[in-house]
Amino acid sequence: MAPPIGQEPVREMAWPLRFPGPAPRLGPMSRRRPLLLFAAAWAIRLLYLAQVRHAPYFDVPLVDGANYFRMAAAIASGDLLAGRQVFWQPPLYPYFLAVLLAIFGPRLTWIYAVQTALGALSCLLVYCVGRRLFDERAALAGGIVMALYGPLVLFDAQPLIPVLHIALVLLGILLMLRAAGIPGTAGLPGATGIGEAAGPRGAADASGPRPWALAGLAWGAAAIATPNILLAAPAAAAWAWLGARASRRAAALFLAGVALPGALATARNLLVAGEPVLISSNGGINFFIGNNPDYERTIRIRPGGEFERLSQEPENLGIVGESGKSWFFTRRALQFLVEYPGQALRLYERKAVDLIAGREIPRNQDAYVYRRYSSLLALLLWRRGVAFPFGVVAPLALAGAFLPGGATGGGRRAGRALLILYAAAYAVSILIFFPTDRYRLPLVPILALFAGRLLGAPAAWRRPRVIALLIAGLVLFNLDAFKPREAYPEEEALNRAYALRMRGRLPESKAEYQNAIALNPRRIDPHNALAAMAAQEGKWEEAAGHYQDLLAIAPDFVEVRRDLGQAYLALGRPEEARREWQIAVHLAPGAGLALADLCLSYYDEKLPDAAEPYCERAVAARPDLPDTHLAMGMVARALLKRERAEAELGEALRLYPAGSPGRAKADALLRKMKEVDRRRMQEGTTAGRSR
């Protein structure tokens, strides 16, 4: 007999949902363990925070952190849509920061204190997952591994995404286990709100669609922090489909929850910026950095001048849309993978070795540098033949994953399968791009859980298979034991220089930039920073010298050509300025700002006819930039082309952000034009009356 319309038949479960046997009563100590674990994990992080406050750049967000804080500050000041451009980076963490800025202001110690509490919560979530899948001792051991994992302690007090992303990933896993009715060893008082079973009911957890939808929402929120999780979502949905109550409905609800936050971010990009970019537009360039024939060079590109130079390549060709720029880099990466499969395979072998390497591979900053400022971190992060902690935790996890399950029920086995599916899919997502220390942190909770499983079963250590796996893991995850860590000797000098510059200590900042040049004369960033500082001080001769030094290193850096032209113009050398801008346009036909500079240089000499062709080309090349429209509007006004001037100035006014000097200038010119019209009308009326 067919089921009633609108109801699906319930498939036989792939694992028993009910907890095998009665739940033991918890003593007072067992009931306090979760709180004690949270308190200990938070105390460890607060101790690290207290020590690292003395680092020279503690109170100055660096690189990506600076970008997140700029966006968060705009949101906190009332710009809830975070500007008018497509999201360059995933938006959730800046919105999270904006809430903290609204509460605490720019006091980084308080902001990091909240983040460390969130990191401690992740330790508690690992404990909760461990109780559902293993036993009390294994769960507690896994939580302790998380609490003492040095890179987590470090990044929980950094203005970066992992602390938020990891908590959301773990929450999603816990909710999936709850939705599947996979219980823990016993109830935790007051813990049902985060997914712990309230007793031996088991399947009661799975009642209704809400847990699956909530699990999907948790992972969807994680996706608008770090989109890598999207690759793991289909694997988790398949796990729900094949084994969980409601089957296809469970998978559909989960995927709908995952899709919703990303759909909202994409809709915002479309409505605000006119481009349907999925979450953020930085995926293409990151994909290219990890997939090209010159990987050894691109992986060393730090955010800054080199990264800016790379990111401008599509603009130089006239590709101005964010989706178009992202696709430009994606296409180049795919072309490499298709046309050079052998080289691509060797590259992925290299990336796989880096992913499982014991050492921490830096992206923005070298994690090992922070050992100088924290004795606690020096204990929790080191390399002495083995790389601690990854080179120790990963072997423990490998052995723990292969421990026999015993009579713990198919539900727990299926739950452990979910962990492995997630870890495998997430690892692949890292390899698709490139592995670094903070990018592999979302794998650490899974390692901690399986390591805790082994640490919680001391009798298993005598088994030959466990011993063999531990030895194999120690070798496999420490193949790089004697490889020097990636060294960017000028990086710390640059970080110190930037921090000093932000504090207004300019002479000391310049000295650090000079130190960075001495350490690596080919590095673009210190030359660029010194030139910009000289320009801000009106020392145009000095600025021009730094720009010339920079162009000796990177003669095709279009933006620097433009800046050098500005310096020459300020020095009263317009012909040399135009020469640099002409070179910039030759290098990059889409260099709309250089074309606008050429236009305005003739306009300033009261030669609007000579200026007009350059302004026309500027607007055609970069219709997305307010500066090109402002220049065209000014020239059209000088040529008495009133309608064109009004249209261009109006477009500039629309594109400029509120409070910007360009917006004020466009507004002032439009007001003048309207005032002239008003006077002419008054004069015409007066003349008519006199007749």
C-alpha positions as CSV (number, residue, x, y, z in Angstrom):
1,M,0.0,0.0,0.0
2,A,1.4,3.4,-1.0
3,P,2.0,5.9,1.8
4,P,-0.3,8.9,2.1
5,I,0.5,11.8,-0.3
6,G,3.1,14.1,1.0
7,Q,4.8,11.4,3.2
8,E,7.9,9.4,2.3
9,P,8.4,5.9,3.4
10,V,10.9,5.7,6.3
11,R,13.8,3.5,5.2
12,E,15.3,0.9,7.6
13,M,18.1,2.6,9.5
14,A,21.7,1.7,8.5
15,W,22.6,1.7,12.1
16,P,20.8,1.3,15.4
17,L,19.6,4.6,16.7
18,R,19.1,3.6,20.3
19,F,21.9,3.8,22.8
20,P,22.8,0.2,23.7
21,G,22.0,-0.2,27.4
22,P,21.0,2.1,30.1
23,A,22.9,5.4,30.6
24,P,25.0,5.4,33.7
25,R,24.4,8.1,36.3
26,L,26.9,10.9,36.3
27,G,28.6,11.8,39.6
28,P,29.2,15.4,40.6
29,M,32.7,15.3,39.1
30,S,31.6,14.0,35.8
31,R,29.0,16.7,35.6
32,R,31.6,19.4,36.2
33,R,34.1,18.1,33.6
34,P,32.7,20.1,30.7
35,L,32.9,23.3,32.6
36,L,36.4,22.5,33.9
37,L,37.6,21.7,30.4
38,F,36.2,25.0,29.1
39,A,37.7,26.9,32.0
40,A,41.1,25.3,31.5
41,A,41.1,25.8,27.7
42,W,40.2,29.5,28.2
43,A,42.7,30.0,30.9
44,I,45.5,28.6,28.7
45,R,44.5,31.0,25.9
46,L,44.2,34.0,28.3
47,L,47.7,33.2,29.6
48,Y,49.0,33.2,26.1
49,L,47.2,36.4,25.4
50,A,48.7,38.1,28.5
51,Q,52.2,37.0,27.4
52,V,51.9,37.9,23.7
53,R,50.6,41.4,24.4
54,H,54.3,42.5,24.5
55,A,54.8,41.5,20.8
56,P,55.7,44.6,18.9
57,Y,52.7,44.3,16.5
58,F,50.2,42.8,19.0
59,D,47.9,45.8,18.8
60,V,48.1,46.4,15.0
61,P,46.2,43.9,12.8
62,L,48.5,42.8,10.0
63,V,47.9,41.8,6.3
64,D,44.5,39.9,6.1
65,G,43.7,41.0,9.6
66,A,44.0,44.6,8.6
67,N,41.6,44.0,5.7
68,Y,39.1,42.4,8.1
69,F,39.3,45.2,10.6
70,R,38.8,47.9,7.9
71,M,35.6,46.1,6.7
72,A,34.4,45.5,10.2
73,A,35.0,49.2,11.1
74,A,32.8,50.2,8.1
75,I,30.1,47.8,9.2
76,A,30.2,49.0,12.8
77,S,29.9,52.6,11.7
78,G,26.6,51.9,10.1
79,D,27.4,50.6,6.6
80,L,25.6,47.3,7.1
81,L,26.2,46.2,3.5
82,A,29.9,46.7,3.8
83,G,30.4,48.9,0.9
84,R,29.3,48.8,-2.8
85,Q,31.8,46.3,-4.1
86,V,31.6,42.5,-4.4
87,F,32.9,40.9,-1.2
88,W,36.6,40.4,-1.8
89,Q,37.0,38.0,1.1
90,P,34.3,35.9,2.8
91,P,32.2,38.2,5.0
92,L,31.2,36.4,8.1
93,Y,34.3,37.1,10.2
94,P,34.3,40.9,9.5
95,Y,30.6,41.0,10.6
96,F,31.6,39.1,13.7
97,L,34.4,41.6,14.3
98,A,32.0,44.4,13.7
99,V,29.8,43.2,16.6
100,L,32.9,43.1,18.9
101,L,34.0,46.6,17.7
102,A,30.5,47.9,18.5
103,I,30.8,46.5,22.0
104,F,34.4,47.0,22.9
105,G,35.7,49.6,20.5
106,P,39.1,49.1,19.0
107,R,40.5,47.4,22.2
108,L,42.2,44.4,20.7
109,T,42.8,42.7,24.1
110,W,39.1,42.5,24.7
111,I,38.3,41.4,21.2
112,Y,40.9,38.6,21.4
113,A,39.6,37.6,24.9
114,V,36.2,36.9,23.3
115,Q,37.9,35.0,20.5
116,T,39.8,32.9,23.0
117,A,36.5,32.1,24.7
118,L,35.2,30.9,21.3
119,G,38.3,28.8,20.9
120,A,37.7,27.2,24.4
121,L,34.1,26.5,23.3
122,S,35.5,24.5,20.3
123,C,37.4,22.4,22.9
124,L,34.1,21.8,24.6
125,L,32.4,20.9,21.3
126,V,35.1,18.3,20.6
127,Y,34.4,16.9,24.1
128,C,30.6,16.7,23.3
129,V,31.3,15.0,19.9
130,G,33.7,12.6,21.6
131,R,31.0,11.6,24.2
132,R,28.6,10.7,21.4
133,L,31.1,8.6,19.4
134,F,33.6,7.2,22.0
135,D,33.5,7.3,25.8
136,E,34.1,9.8,28.6
137,R,37.9,9.3,28.8
138,A,38.3,9.6,25.0
139,A,36.1,12.7,24.9
140,L,38.0,14.3,27.7
141,A,41.4,13.4,26.2
142,G,40.3,14.9,22.8
143,G,39.2,18.1,24.5
144,I,42.6,18.4,26.3
145,V,44.4,17.9,23.0
146,M,42.4,20.8,21.5
147,A,43.1,22.9,24.6
148,L,46.8,22.4,24.4
149,Y,47.2,22.5,20.6
150,G,49.7,25.3,20.1
151,P,48.7,26.6,16.7
152,L,45.1,26.8,17.9
153,V,46.1,28.8,20.9
154,L,48.1,31.1,18.6
155,F,45.4,31.7,16.0
156,D,42.6,32.1,18.6
157,A,44.3,35.4,19.5
158,Q,44.8,36.5,15.9
159,P,42.4,38.7,13.8
160,L,41.8,35.8,11.5
161,I,39.0,33.4,10.5
162,P,39.9,29.9,11.9
163,V,38.6,30.5,15.5
164,L,35.0,31.3,14.2
165,H,35.1,28.7,11.3
166,I,36.2,25.8,13.5
167,A,33.5,26.4,16.1
168,L,30.8,26.5,13.4
169,V,32.1,23.3,11.8
170,L,32.1,21.5,15.1
171,L,28.6,22.7,15.9
172,G,27.4,21.4,12.6
173,I,29.0,18.0,13.2
174,L,27.4,17.8,16.6
175,L,24.0,18.7,15.3
176,M,24.3,16.1,12.5
177,L,25.0,13.4,15.1
178,R,22.1,14.5,17.1
179,A,19.8,14.5,14.1
180,A,20.9,11.0,13.3
181,G,20.1,10.0,16.9
182,I,23.7,9.0,17.7
183,P,23.8,9.3,21.5
184,G,26.5,10.0,24.1
185,T,27.5,7.9,27.0
186,A,25.1,9.8,29.3
187,G,23.2,13.0,29.5
188,L,24.9,16.3,30.4
189,P,22.8,18.6,32.5
190,G,21.6,21.5,30.5
191,A,23.5,20.4,27.4
192,T,20.7,19.4,25.1
193,G,20.8,22.8,23.5
194,I,24.2,22.1,21.9
195,G,23.4,18.6,20.8
196,E,24.0,16.3,23.8
197,A,21.4,13.6,24.5
198,A,19.4,14.2,27.6
199,G,19.3,10.5,28.5
200,P,19.2,7.0,27.0
201,R,16.5,7.8,24.5
202,G,18.8,7.8,21.5
203,A,16.3,8.2,18.6
204,A,14.4,10.9,20.4
205,D,17.2,13.3,19.3
206,A,16.2,12.8,15.7
207,S,12.6,13.9,15.9
208,G,11.6,16.6,13.4
209,P,13.5,18.3,10.6
210,R,15.0,21.0,12.8
211,P,18.3,19.4,13.7
212,W,19.2,18.7,10.0
213,A,18.3,22.3,9.0
214,L,20.3,23.7,11.9
215,A,23.3,21.5,11.1
216,G,23.2,22.8,7.5
217,L,22.9,26.4,8.7
218,A,26.0,25.9,10.9
219,W,28.0,24.7,8.0
220,G,26.5,27.3,5.7
221,A,27.7,30.0,8.2
222,A,31.1,28.3,8.2
223,A,31.1,28.5,4.4
224,I,30.7,32.3,4.4
225,A,33.8,32.4,6.7
226,T,35.8,29.8,4.7
227,P,34.1,28.3,1.7
228,N,36.3,25.1,1.7
229,I,33.6,23.5,3.8
230,L,31.3,23.5,0.7
231,L,33.3,20.6,-0.7
232,A,32.6,18.5,2.5
233,A,28.8,19.3,2.4
234,P,27.9,16.8,-0.3
235,A,29.8,14.1,1.5
236,A,27.8,14.9,4.7
237,A,24.6,15.0,2.8
238,A,25.3,11.5,1.3
239,W,26.0,10.3,4.8
240,A,22.6,11.6,5.9
241,W,20.9,10.1,2.8
242,L,22.4,6.6,3.2
243,G,22.0,6.3,6.9
244,A,19.8,8.8,8.7
245,R,16.1,8.9,9.4
246,A,14.1,10.8,6.8
247,S,16.8,9.8,4.2
248,R,16.4,12.1,1.2
249,R,14.5,14.6,3.3
250,A,17.3,14.8,5.8
251,A,19.9,15.4,3.0
252,A,17.7,18.0,1.4
253,L,17.2,19.9,4.6
254,F,20.8,19.8,5.4
255,L,21.9,21.1,1.9
256,A,19.2,23.8,2.0
257,G,20.7,25.0,5.3
258,V,24.2,25.0,3.9
259,A,23.1,26.9,0.8
260,L,21.1,29.7,2.6
261,P,24.0,31.8,4.0
262,G,25.9,31.6,0.8
263,A,22.8,32.5,-1.2
264,L,22.3,35.6,1.0
265,A,26.0,36.7,0.4
266,T,25.6,36.1,-3.3
267,A,22.3,38.0,-3.4
268,R,24.0,40.9,-1.6
269,N,26.8,40.9,-4.3
270,L,24.2,41.0,-7.0
271,L,22.0,43.7,-5.5
272,V,24.8,46.0,-4.3
273,A,27.5,45.5,-6.9
274,G,25.6,44.0,-9.8
275,E,27.6,40.8,-10.0
276,P,26.3,37.3,-8.9
277,V,29.6,36.4,-7.3
278,L,29.3,33.3,-5.0
279,I,30.3,34.6,-1.5
280,S,33.6,36.3,-2.5
281,S,35.8,37.0,-5.4
282,N,39.2,36.0,-4.1
283,G,38.7,32.3,-5.0
284,G,40.1,32.7,-8.5
285,I,43.4,34.2,-7.6
286,N,43.9,31.8,-4.7
287,F,43.2,28.9,-7.0
288,F,45.8,30.2,-9.5
289,I,48.4,30.7,-6.7
290,G,48.1,27.0,-6.0
291,N,47.9,25.7,-9.6
292,N,50.4,27.2,-11.9
293,P,53.8,26.2,-13.4
294,D,55.6,28.7,-11.2
295,Y,54.2,27.5,-7.8
296,E,57.5,28.0,-6.0
297,R,57.3,31.7,-6.7
298,T,53.5,32.3,-6.3
299,I,53.3,30.4,-3.0
300,R,55.9,32.9,-1.6
301,I,53.9,35.9,-2.7
302,R,52.8,37.6,0.5
303,P,49.8,39.9,0.6
304,G,51.2,43.3,-0.2
305,G,52.9,44.8,-3.2
306,E,53.6,41.5,-5.0
307,F,50.0,40.3,-4.5
308,E,48.7,43.6,-5.7
309,R,50.9,43.4,-8.8
310,L,49.5,39.9,-9.5
311,S,45.9,40.9,-8.8
312,Q,46.1,43.8,-11.3
313,E,46.9,41.6,-14.3
314,P,43.2,41.2,-15.4
315,E,42.6,44.9,-14.9
316,N,45.6,45.7,-17.1
317,L,43.8,43.8,-19.9
318,G,40.6,45.7,-19.4
319,I,38.8,43.0,-17.3
320,V,37.1,45.1,-14.7
321,G,34.3,43.0,-13.2
322,E,35.1,41.0,-10.1
323,S,33.6,37.8,-11.5
324,G,35.6,38.4,-14.7
325,K,38.8,38.9,-12.8
326,S,38.2,35.8,-10.7
327,W,37.5,33.8,-13.8
328,F,40.6,35.1,-15.5
329,F,42.8,33.5,-12.8
330,T,40.6,30.3,-12.6
331,R,40.9,29.9,-16.4
332,R,44.7,30.2,-16.2
333,A,44.9,27.6,-13.5
334,L,42.6,25.1,-15.3
335,Q,44.7,25.6,-18.5
336,F,47.8,24.6,-16.5
337,L,46.1,21.5,-15.1
338,V,44.8,20.4,-18.5
339,E,47.9,21.2,-20.6
340,Y,50.6,20.0,-18.2
341,P,49.1,17.0,-16.4
342,G,52.5,15.5,-15.4
343,Q,53.7,18.7,-13.9
344,A,50.3,19.2,-12.2
345,L,50.5,15.7,-10.7
346,R,54.0,16.4,-9.3
347,L,52.7,19.6,-7.9
348,Y,49.8,17.9,-6.1
349,E,52.2,15.3,-4.7
350,R,54.3,18.2,-3.3
351,K,51.1,19.9,-1.8
352,A,50.1,16.6,-0.2
353,V,53.5,16.3,1.4
354,D,53.2,19.8,2.7
355,L,49.6,19.1,4.0
356,I,50.8,16.3,6.2
357,A,54.1,17.9,7.1
358,G,54.7,18.3,10.8
359,R,56.0,21.9,10.5
360,E,53.7,24.9,10.4
361,I,53.9,26.5,6.9
362,P,53.3,30.3,7.2
363,R,50.9,32.3,5.1
364,N,50.8,35.8,6.7
365,Q,53.2,35.4,9.6
366,D,55.6,32.7,10.9
367,A,54.0,31.0,13.8
368,Y,57.3,30.1,15.3
369,V,58.3,33.8,15.7
370,Y,55.6,34.1,18.4
371,R,57.5,31.7,20.6
372,R,59.8,34.6,21.4
373,Y,57.0,36.4,23.1
374,S,55.3,33.6,25.0
375,S,56.9,30.9,27.1
376,L,53.6,29.0,27.0
377,L,53.6,28.9,23.2
378,A,57.3,27.8,23.3
379,L,56.1,24.7,25.2
380,L,53.2,24.0,22.9
381,L,54.9,24.6,19.5
382,W,58.4,23.4,18.6
383,R,60.6,21.3,16.4
384,R,63.1,18.9,18.0
385,G,63.4,15.9,15.6
386,V,59.7,15.8,15.6
387,A,57.4,18.7,15.0
388,F,55.1,19.3,17.9
389,P,52.1,19.3,18.0
390,F,51.1,18.1,14.6
391,G,53.9,15.6,14.2
392,V,52.7,13.9,17.5
393,V,48.9,14.4,17.4
394,A,48.6,13.1,13.8
395,P,50.3,9.7,14.6
396,L,48.1,9.3,17.7
397,A,45.0,10.1,15.5
398,L,46.1,7.6,12.9
399,A,46.4,4.8,15.4
400,G,43.2,5.9,17.2
401,A,41.2,5.8,13.9
402,F,42.1,2.1,13.5
403,L,41.3,1.0,17.0
404,P,38.6,-1.8,17.0
405,G,35.2,-0.4,17.7
406,G,34.1,-3.1,20.0
407,A,30.4,-3.5,21.0
408,T,29.7,0.2,20.8
409,G,26.9,0.0,18.2
410,G,26.7,0.8,14.5
411,G,25.5,4.3,15.2
412,R,28.9,5.3,16.6
413,R,30.7,3.6,13.8
414,A,28.6,5.7,11.3
415,G,29.3,8.8,13.3
416,R,33.1,8.1,13.1
417,A,32.6,7.6,9.4
418,L,31.2,11.2,9.2
419,L,34.3,12.5,10.8
420,I,36.5,10.7,8.3
421,L,34.3,11.8,5.4
422,Y,34.6,15.4,6.6
423,A,38.3,15.3,7.1
424,A,39.0,13.7,3.7
425,A,36.8,16.2,1.8
426,Y,38.3,19.1,3.7
427,A,41.8,17.9,3.0
428,V,41.0,17.7,-0.7
429,S,39.7,21.3,-0.6
430,I,43.0,22.4,0.9
431,L,45.0,20.6,-1.8
432,I,42.9,22.2,-4.5
433,F,44.3,25.6,-3.4
434,F,47.5,25.3,-1.2
435,P,48.3,24.1,2.3
436,T,49.4,26.5,5.0
437,D,49.3,26.4,8.8
438,R,46.0,28.1,9.4
439,Y,44.3,26.5,6.4
440,R,44.7,23.0,7.8
441,L,43.5,24.0,11.3
442,P,39.9,22.8,10.6
443,L,41.3,19.3,10.4
444,V,42.8,19.5,13.9
445,P,39.5,18.7,15.8
446,I,39.2,15.4,13.9
447,L,42.8,14.6,14.8
448,A,42.1,15.5,18.4
449,L,39.1,13.2,18.6
450,F,40.9,10.2,17.2
451,A,44.0,11.0,19.2
452,G,41.8,11.2,22.3
453,R,40.3,7.9,21.5
454,L,43.8,6.3,21.7
455,L,44.9,8.3,24.8
456,G,41.7,7.3,26.5
457,A,42.4,3.6,26.0
458,P,45.8,2.9,27.6
459,A,45.5,-0.8,27.3
460,A,45.5,-0.5,23.5
461,W,49.0,0.8,23.5
462,R,50.3,-2.8,24.0
463,R,48.8,-4.0,20.7
464,P,51.3,-4.6,17.9
465,R,49.1,-2.9,15.4
466,V,48.8,0.2,17.4
467,I,52.6,0.3,18.0
468,A,53.2,-0.2,14.2
469,L,50.7,2.6,13.3
470,L,52.3,5.0,15.8
471,I,55.8,4.3,14.4
472,A,54.6,4.7,10.8
473,G,52.7,7.9,11.7
474,L,55.8,9.4,13.4
475,V,57.8,8.8,10.3
476,L,55.0,9.9,7.8
477,F,54.1,13.1,9.6
478,N,57.7,14.1,10.3
479,L,59.2,13.5,6.9
480,D,60.2,17.2,7.1
481,A,61.8,16.9,10.5
482,F,65.1,18.3,9.4
483,K,63.9,20.5,6.6
484,P,64.4,24.2,7.4
485,R,61.2,26.1,8.0
486,E,60.1,28.5,5.3
487,A,62.0,31.7,6.1
488,Y,61.0,35.1,5.0
489,P,63.8,37.1,6.8
490,E,62.3,40.5,5.9
491,E,58.8,39.6,7.0
492,E,59.2,40.4,10.7
493,A,60.9,43.7,9.9
494,L,58.0,44.6,7.6
495,N,55.5,43.7,10.3
496,R,57.4,45.9,12.9
497,A,57.6,48.7,10.3
498,Y,53.9,48.6,9.6
499,A,53.0,48.5,13.3
500,L,55.3,51.5,14.0
501,R,53.8,53.4,11.1
502,M,50.3,52.8,12.3
503,R,51.4,54.2,15.7
504,G,52.8,57.3,14.1
505,R,56.4,56.5,14.9
506,L,57.6,57.3,11.4
507,P,61.4,57.5,11.8
508,E,61.5,54.1,13.5
509,S,59.2,52.7,10.9
510,K,61.4,53.9,8.1
511,A,64.4,52.3,9.8
512,E,62.6,49.0,9.9
513,Y,61.7,49.3,6.2
514,Q,65.3,49.9,5.4
515,N,66.2,46.9,7.4
516,A,63.7,44.8,5.3
517,I,65.4,46.1,2.1
518,A,68.8,45.1,3.5
519,L,67.4,41.6,4.2
520,N,65.8,41.2,0.8
521,P,66.6,43.9,-1.7
522,R,64.2,42.4,-4.2
523,R,61.1,42.7,-2.0
524,I,58.7,45.2,-3.4
525,D,56.8,46.2,-0.2
526,P,59.4,48.2,1.7
527,H,60.3,50.3,-1.3
528,N,56.6,50.9,-1.9
529,A,55.9,51.8,1.7
530,L,58.9,54.2,1.9
531,A,57.7,55.9,-1.3
532,A,54.2,56.3,0.0
533,M,55.4,57.7,3.3
534,A,57.6,60.3,1.5
535,A,54.7,61.3,-0.8
536,Q,52.4,61.8,2.3
537,E,55.0,64.1,3.8
538,G,55.3,66.0,0.5
539,K,58.9,64.8,-0.1
540,W,58.3,64.2,-3.8
541,E,62.0,63.9,-4.8
542,E,62.5,61.2,-2.2
543,A,59.3,59.5,-3.2
544,A,60.3,59.5,-6.9
545,G,63.6,57.9,-6.0
546,H,61.9,55.1,-4.1
547,Y,59.5,54.5,-7.0
548,Q,62.4,54.4,-9.4
549,D,64.2,51.8,-7.2
550,L,61.0,49.8,-7.2
551,L,60.6,49.9,-11.0
552,A,64.2,48.6,-11.3
553,I,62.9,45.5,-9.6
554,A,59.4,45.3,-11.3
555,P,59.4,47.5,-14.4
556,D,55.9,46.2,-15.4
557,F,54.2,47.3,-12.2
558,V,51.6,49.6,-13.7
559,E,50.4,51.2,-10.5
560,V,53.9,52.2,-9.5
561,R,54.3,53.8,-13.0
562,R,51.2,55.9,-12.2
563,D,52.5,56.8,-8.7
564,L,55.9,57.9,-10.2
565,G,54.0,60.1,-12.7
566,Q,52.2,61.7,-9.8
567,A,55.5,62.4,-8.1
568,Y,56.9,64.0,-11.2
569,L,53.8,66.1,-11.6
570,A,54.1,67.4,-8.1
571,L,57.7,68.3,-8.8
572,G,56.6,70.4,-11.8
573,R,57.8,67.9,-14.4
574,P,54.6,67.2,-16.4
575,E,56.4,65.8,-19.5
576,E,58.1,63.1,-17.4
577,A,54.8,62.4,-15.6
578,R,53.1,61.9,-19.0
579,R,55.9,59.6,-20.1
580,E,55.3,57.3,-17.1
581,W,51.6,57.3,-17.7
582,Q,52.0,56.6,-21.4
583,I,54.2,53.6,-20.5
584,A,51.6,52.5,-18.0
585,V,48.9,52.6,-20.7
586,H,51.2,50.8,-23.1
587,L,51.7,48.0,-20.5
588,A,48.1,47.9,-19.6
589,P,45.5,49.2,-22.1
590,G,42.9,48.9,-19.4
591,A,44.7,51.3,-17.0
592,G,41.9,53.7,-16.7
593,L,43.4,55.7,-13.9
594,A,46.6,56.3,-15.9
595,L,44.4,57.5,-18.8
596,A,42.5,59.8,-16.4
597,D,45.9,61.2,-15.1
598,L,46.9,62.0,-18.7
599,C,43.6,63.6,-19.3
600,L,43.8,65.8,-16.1
601,S,47.4,66.8,-16.8
602,Y,46.2,68.5,-20.0
603,Y,43.1,69.9,-18.3
604,D,45.3,71.5,-15.6
605,E,47.1,73.3,-18.4
606,K,43.8,74.5,-19.7
607,L,44.0,72.3,-22.8
608,P,40.6,70.5,-22.6
609,D,40.6,69.6,-26.3
610,A,43.9,67.7,-25.8
611,A,42.5,66.1,-22.6
612,E,39.2,64.9,-24.0
613,P,40.5,61.8,-25.9
614,Y,42.3,60.5,-22.9
615,C,39.2,60.9,-20.7
616,E,37.0,59.1,-23.3
617,R,39.4,56.2,-23.3
618,A,39.5,56.2,-19.5
619,V,35.8,56.0,-19.1
620,A,35.6,53.3,-21.8
621,A,38.4,51.3,-20.1
622,R,37.1,51.6,-16.5
623,P,33.5,52.6,-16.3
624,D,33.4,51.1,-12.8
625,L,35.8,53.8,-11.4
626,P,34.4,57.1,-10.1
627,D,37.7,58.9,-10.9
628,T,37.4,58.4,-14.6
629,H,33.9,59.8,-14.6
630,L,35.0,62.8,-12.5
631,A,37.8,63.6,-14.9
632,M,35.5,63.3,-17.9
633,G,32.9,65.5,-16.2
634,M,35.4,68.2,-15.5
635,V,36.7,68.2,-19.1
636,A,33.1,68.1,-20.5
637,R,32.3,71.1,-18.3
638,A,35.3,73.0,-19.6
639,L,34.2,72.2,-23.2
640,L,30.7,73.5,-22.4
641,K,29.2,70.1,-23.0
642,R,26.7,70.6,-20.2
643,E,24.6,67.4,-20.5
644,R,27.7,65.2,-20.8
645,A,29.3,66.9,-17.8
646,E,26.2,66.5,-15.7
647,A,25.9,62.8,-16.5
648,E,29.5,62.1,-15.8
649,L,29.6,64.0,-12.6
650,G,26.4,62.4,-11.5
651,E,27.9,58.9,-12.1
652,A,31.0,59.9,-10.2
653,L,28.8,61.0,-7.3
654,R,27.0,57.7,-7.4
655,L,30.2,55.6,-7.4
656,Y,32.2,57.5,-4.8
657,P,31.8,56.3,-1.2
658,A,30.2,58.7,1.3
659,G,32.6,61.2,2.8
660,S,35.3,60.8,0.2
661,P,37.1,63.8,-1.3
662,G,36.1,62.8,-4.8
663,R,32.5,62.7,-3.9
664,A,32.7,66.1,-2.3
665,K,34.4,67.5,-5.5
666,A,31.8,66.0,-7.8
667,D,29.0,67.3,-5.6
668,A,30.5,70.8,-5.5
669,L,30.8,70.9,-9.3
670,L,27.2,69.8,-9.8
671,R,26.1,72.5,-7.3
672,K,28.0,75.1,-9.2
673,M,26.4,74.1,-12.5
674,K,23.0,74.2,-10.9
675,E,23.8,77.6,-9.4
676,V,24.8,78.9,-12.9
677,D,21.6,77.6,-14.3
678,R,19.6,79.3,-11.6
679,R,21.3,82.7,-12.2
680,R,20.8,82.4,-15.9
681,M,17.1,81.8,-15.4
682,Q,16.9,84.7,-13.0
683,E,18.7,87.0,-15.5
684,G,16.4,85.8,-18.3
685,T,13.3,86.5,-16.2
686,T,14.6,90.0,-15.2
687,A,15.4,90.8,-18.9
688,G,12.0,89.7,-20.0
689,R,10.3,91.9,-17.4
690,S,12.4,95.0,-18.4
691,R,11.3,94.6,-22.0
